[in-house]
Amino acid sequence: MTTTRSTPAGRRPNMRGRRLRRALAGVVVGALVPLALASFAPLAAAAPAVTFKATAVPIPGFPGTGNILGAGADVQTEATITGTEYGGFPSPLVLLTIASPAGTRVDSDGFATCTQAVLEADGPQGCPRQSSAGPVGEGLGIVSFGHEQVREKVSIQGFFAPGNTLLFFVDGTTPTSLEIIEKAHWVNASPPFGPEAIVELPLVETVPGALDASILSFKVTIGAAYKKGKKTISYITLPNKCPRAGVQIKAEFKFDSGESATATYKPPCPKK
């Protein structure tokens, strides 16, 4: 895993022409957003505790979308991570997988895309407007300056990328300048789940020798739609029916310490 470094606030490099370190990433219905401490792992580290929630919401500007069976929707994901095994905070998150309910459809055909090279060179402003994969989300993490740990808020912006993948641009300004690109792709999960998003997150070193950034929480919404004639074409479409056992969404968090934690969320069945 490549380590992505940051720079102290006030010494932020110009976006145009800069090169971000390439790193596998991850936040964030999100996007994927989305950032805290960590280059060592204690010998006896317990897995961090996590909470997770994913909610289908209407796509702005498209009536008839939202938490409705068979309809298009944006998906808002929220998570928290707590722990003390890494300098008093959770070990850095390096991989996040989110399995959607069986029958969910994900299709990026017809949406504009943005590439990692464009984001590295020009930032979000270099991407086509139609490549946006949802509104700007947010994250909270811990960054380290020597023995001092400080909370930092970041924005998390998702973009459609070639090959039905996603890129997340994570941007922080205070107390340190963070510019991180995270990647996500889709696989088919085993029943009772459908498409599964796999988000890879880079380690973020605030200053040389300090602990890597540690994620505490994130809130990211993913989705979009466009009109093809009178028909609404959505990136995410909900199942046509609810399973007898109810709707289930599963998230698995894997940490740099080698530990993992799983959370299952059971939202109410979408309305007809």
N, C-alpha and C positions, 0 to 999 in steps of 0.2 A: 504494500500500500504506500503510495507516494504521500509525503507530508506536504501540506500547503502552508506556507508561512504568511504572516500578516505583518503590517507595519504600524508603528505608533501613530495615533491620530495627529493630524497636522503635517504628516509627511506622506500623505496619500499620493501615489503616482497618478499621472494623467491617464484617464481611461483609454483614450485613443492611442494605439501603438504599444500599449503595455502588454506583457505576456503573463498570463496567470499560469501557475504551475498546474500541469495536468494531474488530475487525481480522480480516482473512482469516488462516486459520491452518493449522495442521497438526499427533503423534506416535505416531500411534501408535499396530497394530496397534497404541492406543494409545493413535493415537493418540497417531499420533498421536498424541508426546507432543510433545511435547514438549519459543534460550536462550543467547545469547552475544554477541559483540562486533560493532559495525559500522555506521557511517554513511558511511564513505568506501571507495572501491575503488581500489587502486593501478592505475596505467596498464598495467602488464605483470604481471597476476596469473595464476598457473597454477591450474588447477582443483584443488580439494582431492581427496585420495585417500579412498575410502570402502570399507567392508566391509559386507556385508549378509547376513542369514540369516533365514529364515522357516520355522517348524516347526509342524506340526499336532500338537496335544496334546489329551488328553481334557478334556471339559467337566466340572468338578467336580460330583459328585452325579448324573451321567448315565452309567451303564454302557453299554458298546457304542459309545461315542464315542471320537474320537482319530484317529490316523493309519491309518484303515481305509477302503478303497474304498467310496464311496457313503455314508459315515457322517458325522454331524455332528461338528464339531471346533471348538475354539478355535485361533487362530493366534497364535503368539508370534513377534514380530519383534524383531530386534536389529541395531543398526548402529553403526559408528564412523566418525568424520570427522576427518581430520588435514590440516593445512596451516599455512602461515606467511604467507600473502599478506595477512592482515588484522590488522595490529598484532601479528604473531607467531602468529596463530591462524587457523583457517579462516574464510572469508567466511560471513556469516549464511545459513543455509538458509531459503529462502522458499517452495519448492514441493517436494513429495515425491510421486511416483507409484509405486504398487506393483501390478504386473500378476500376477494369479493364473493357475494353469494352466487351459486350456480344460476345460469341463465342471464347473468349480466353480460352486456356486449360492450367492447371497446374498439373503436375504429377511427383512425386518424385520416382516412381517405378524404381528400378535398380540403384539408386544412393546410395552410402555409406552414413551413418549417424554418427553424433557425439552426445553425450549426455551432458546434463548440468553438471552431476557429473564429467565427464572427463574434461570439460572446467574449472570447479572450482578447480580441483586438479592439472591439468597440463597445462592449457592454450591452445591456438590454436595448439601448437606443439604436443599435445597429440591426436589430432583428425586425422582420416584417411585422406590422401591427397585428395581422391576422394569425401570427404564430403564437400569440399569447394563449397559454393553457389555463387561464383563470386569473382572478384578481391577485394582487400582491398580498402574501401572507406574512407571518411574523414568527420569530423564534426567540428564545431566551437561553443564554448559556453562561458559562464561567470561563473567563480567560485568565491567564496567569502571567504575572511579571515577577520573576524570581519566586519569593515566598509569599507574594501578595496575590490573592485571587479576587477578581472583580467581575460583577455581572455585566453582560453586554446584550443589548437587543439588536436583532438583525431583521432585515426584510428578506423574504423568500419569494422569488418570482419564477413561475414555471413557463416553459416554452415547449411546443411540439418540435420534435427533432426527426430526422429521416429514419425510416424503418420502424415506424410506430413506437418510437422511444420518446423519452422526455429529458429535458435538461432543466436544472434549477440553478438560478443565479442567487447566491446568498451574499448579502451586502451589509456590512456593519461599519459604523464610523466612530463610535465612542465606547470605551476608552482607546480602542485600537481599530485600525482600518483593516477590515476583512473583506476579501473578494474571492469567493469560492464557487466553483462549478461542480454540481452534483449530477449524476446520471441515474436514469431509471429505465427499466425495460419490463416487458410483460411476458409471463409464461402461463400455461394452463395448469391450475392446481387440481388436486384430486377432489372428488365429491366429498362433502356437500358444497364445495367451493367452486368458483369459476375462475375468471382471469385473476392472476396474482401479480401485483407490482413489486418489483425488486429494486430497492434504492440503495446505492452504495455511497458511503460518506467518507471523505478523506480526513485524515488526522490533520489538525490545524495547530501549528506551533506559533505561539504569540511572539516570543523572543527566543533566540537560540538557547537550548538547555532547559527551558521552562517546561512545565507540564503542558500537554496538549489541551485544546478546548474541550469542554464537557457540556453536553446538551442537557438542559433542564426541562424545556417544554417547546412545543411548536403548534401552530394553527395554520393550516394550508388548505385552500380550496382549489380543486382541479376540475376542469371541464370547459366546454365551449359548444357553440352551435352555429350553423349558418342556414340560410334558406336556399333550397333548390326548387325553383318554381314556388309552389305553395307549401312544399314539404319542408319540415324542420329536420335537419341532419345534425345529430348530436354526437359528440365524442364518446360519451358514456350513456348507455341506455339500460334502464332497470329491467329485471326479469318480468315476464308476462304473468307469472303467478307466484304465490308464496309456497315454500315447502311446508309439509305437515309439521315438521319440527320447528318451524319458524325461521326467520332470516338470521344468518350468522355471518359475522365478519371477523376474521382472525388476523392479528398483527404479531409478528415475532421480531424482537429486538435483539441484536447480537452486538456484544461490546468488545473493545480492544483487550479486555482482561481474559477473553475466552468464554465468559459467561453469557447466558442468554435468558430472556424472559418473554413469556407469551401472554397476550391479553385477548379475550374474545368479547366482542360487543354484539348484543342482540337487539337491534332496533325494532320498533313495531313494523308490521307488514305494511307496505305502501298501500295507499287507498286505490280503489278502482277508478 
